[in-house]
């Protein structure tokens, strides 16, 4: 007998995703249908009362998150060190992490970093903070693999794309230049 895939929302009544109020888990569980990334539902967004793009249609997803994903994906794929075919899975993962962090940060801006009761002296972090820190760490590793951070970019230059000045210095040290 084939083992069924576990879905944490199966135990909830239809239409009720209260435990997912920050949308981070839904973001990780659902695709936008085109394979680009994962998008939170409008109906459960903490910003829905102030969002100009809010839609109360069944299954409507965050337009702002979709646009941010597409914009970031295009920017990353246009970088010279990125191979659009071979690096695509890493780039998509980086894009999902970046948008995931924005969703969490927006939730934390609204809800605060502590659970209710902080004003009475009961301080406990929002549980999503641990996922945020894990995601930020993952983004750091991916940025290194994709050549998106300063150290990775410097390493790329040293491994193959030498600047003219460095090339000239190396040539002089090897005795191949006239010293001008």
Phi, psi and omega in degrees: 000133181286138179281129180280147178288133180285131176235115184296345180272354181297328183279356181267149174299149181307134178081355182253111177235040182308318180296348182255032189297338177273352175073358182294316181291320177298321177303319181283337185268335189241140178259158178281004177091345180252357177086354181293307184192193187245138186229139177283155178281140177300318187302338185243017182280140178289346181258006189301331180287340183242007185265125178289343181259006182298139175229133178266012176296145177302125177080005180296136181250167184293114179294320181296319178293319179299312181296321179296320177298311182296320179296312181294320178300314179298318180296316182292319181291343179273353180289143184295331182276355183262127173267113188302332180271307185287326184267357186306314179300320178292320180295315179298318178298318178298316180298315180298318178298317181298316181287322176304315179297321179295320179296314179298315181297322178294317177300314182294328176297320180281314188270339184090162183276349178249150174293163178304143181110355181298325181292339178264010177095000179266100183256117174217131180298151169299132181303332182292342180300323179295322176293324179296314181295321177298317180294318179297322177295317177299318178298321178300316179294317179294322180296327177291316180295327183267359180072037185259352179250164185304317181294318179295320178295320178296319179297320178298319180295321182286333183274353182183334182248070183290140176290154179304324181294314179296318179299319180294318178298315180296322178296317180296318180295331179277357179083022184257006182238171181266358174086004181285000000 
